[in-house]
Amino acid sequence: MKGFLFDENLPSQFKFVPTLPVTHATALGTQLEDSKIWAFAKQNDLVIVSKDADFSDRVMLAVPPPRVVHPVFGNLRRTAYHAYLASVWPKIESLIKHRKWVRVFLDRIESVS
């Protein structure tokens, strides 16, 4: 795992610093198809971070998949979003090293090997 690829449906800037580099999908072009994001992440050993459930579904079928972090805590005000993600990001990074999928809720974090 060499970094994170944040999908277009997530902010491009945040108020915490992941331990690995972050690429935002908009740096690759606008309105990219999921298959292109998937291929880029797989080719570059990046973890996809997306609110799009399609990636979570796809990760269960692909071998080996790119890893996926799926925030499913709905829409929050920007300040609350950044604060919450910053508070759970160390746990997310710890889990995603050994899991292919991490789903983040407001009250819990789930993962699958």
N, C-alpha and C positions, 0 to 999 in steps of 0.2 A: 504494500500500500504506500503510494508515493504522495498522496494528497487528496483533496476533496474537490468535487465538481458540483457547484450549487446550480440548481435548475433555475430557469427564468422566473418561476413562480415564487422565488424567495428573494429577499433583498440582496443587493450586490455588496452592501457594506454592513458590517455589524460591529458591536462594541465589545468584542472579545477576540482573543488571538488563538486560533487553533495551533497545535504543535506542528502541523504539516501545511504546505502551501495550499491555497484555495484558488480555484479558477471558477469564474462565473460563466454560465452558458452563453451569456450575451457576448463574451469575448470570442466565441466561436462563430457568431452570426446571430441573426434574429429569427425567431420562430422556428427553431430547429425541430425536426421530427425526433420523437423519442428514440427511434432506432439509431439515429446519428449520435445522440448523446450517449446512448448505451455503448455503441462501438468505440467512441472516443474514450470513454471511461475504461473500458476493457483493455484497449490498446495501450493506454497510458497508466494503467494500474491506479485509477482514481476511484474514490468512493462517491457514488451519486447521492446527493442530498436533495430530496424533492418532496413536495406535497402531493405529487401525482401518484395515485395508487397503482397505476399501470406498472411502474418500476418494481413495487413491492410484489405484485403478482408475478411478474416476469422473473424475478430473482429466484423464485422457487423452482422454476423449470430449467434454467440455464446452468450448464456445468462446463467449466467454472464460470460463475457469474461475476460481474463487478459487484462489489458490496454496495448496499443501499441503506441510507438513513432516511426514514420516512416520518417527518413531523406530522402528527395528526391532532394537533391541539387547536385547530380552528383559527379564526382570525382574531388577533390581539392587537391592541394599540402598539405602535412601533416600540415605545419604551418598554412595555411589558414583554413583548416578543423578544427583544434583545436581552432583557434581564433574565427571562426564563431560560433561553437558549444558553446564555453564558453560565447559568447555574448548573445545567445538566451536561454541558459539553464535555467536561473531563470524563464523566461516566460513559458518554457516547463513544468517545475515542477509545476508552479502555475496552468496551464491548466489541466494537467493530474490528479490532485487531484479530479477533478469533471467531467472529460471526460473519455470516453473509448478509444479514438483514437486522436492522434495529429500528423499531417503531417507537416513537416518542409521543406520549400522552402527557397531559398536565398532571396526572396523578400517578403515573408509572412509566417504566420503560421496559419494553419487551424485546427479546432477541431470539434469533434462530441460527443454529450452527450450520 
